Amino acid sequence: MRLYGRMVADGEWRDYAIDHMKDRAVFSVFRRASEMPLYRIEKNPKFTRRQGAYSVVAAGGVVLKRGHDLTQVIKVLEKKRHLRVVGG
């Protein structure tokens, strides 16, 4: 939630949703509530022993990072935060 708070304060994220499905839990973040989520942070116990239960998935469905430790997995979003286009 700390990362979410910083991204909201920066104006990059505006809304979120939490979904509890039969096989996983998903925290989605949105730029606007009417859009598709920018990122989904998923916990899927099916992958716990292999790749790790946690994953960050981009809007297009690409898995950006997967692992056993949520703190390490969401660091991929911290790196994205520092990459900004500066217009001249």
N, C-alpha and C positions, 0 to 999 in steps of 0.2 A: 504493500500500500504506500510505502514511502516513495517508491519510483513513480507510482501513479500520481501522487500529490505533486511531485516536482514537475511532471509532464503537464499536468493541468495548469499549474502556476505559470509555466512557460507558454501556455496557449496551444500546445501541440495536440493534446488529448482533451476531449470535452465530456465524454460519456463512457459508461462501462456496462457490462451485463455479466451476470453469473448464471451459468447453466449447469444443472446436475442431471446428467444423462445416466442411463442404466450402466454404461461401461466406463464413464469418465466424467470429470468435472472440468469446466471451461470458464476462464475469465477472459472476456473479450473487451478490447478498448477501441473506441471510436473517435474520429475527428469530429463527426457530427452524428447525431442519433439516427438520422435517416439513411446513413450509408452502411456499407459493409464494414466489418471490423478491420482496423489497420493491422492488429495483431491478436492472436489468440494464445493464451498461456494455458496449456492443457496438462491435466494429470490423468494418466491412463495406467492403472495398476497392471494391465496386461504386459506392459513393456518393462516392468520393474527389474527383472533379473537380466534382461538383455541390454537394452539401450538406455534404460532409466525411465522412470515414470513421468518425468516432466519434459515438456517441449514448448518451444515458441514457434508459432506458425504465422507466416506473413499472409497478407490479404489474398494472394494468388494460390495459397495452399502449400507453398514451399516451407519445409521445416528448416528454420534458421539455426536452431541449436536444440540438442536433446541431452539429457543427463539424469543423474541420480540426485543431484543437489539443486533445489530451486534457486538458491542464491546465485549459484554459478551460471545456471541456464539463463536467467533474466539479464545477466550482464551483457548479453548480445544487444539488448535494447538500450543500455547505457551507451554503448559504442555508437549506435545509430543516432543517438541524441546529439553527439558531437559533430556529426556530419551534416552540414547545412550548406545550401547554395547561397552564395552572396552575389547579389546583382550589382552591376556597376553603372 
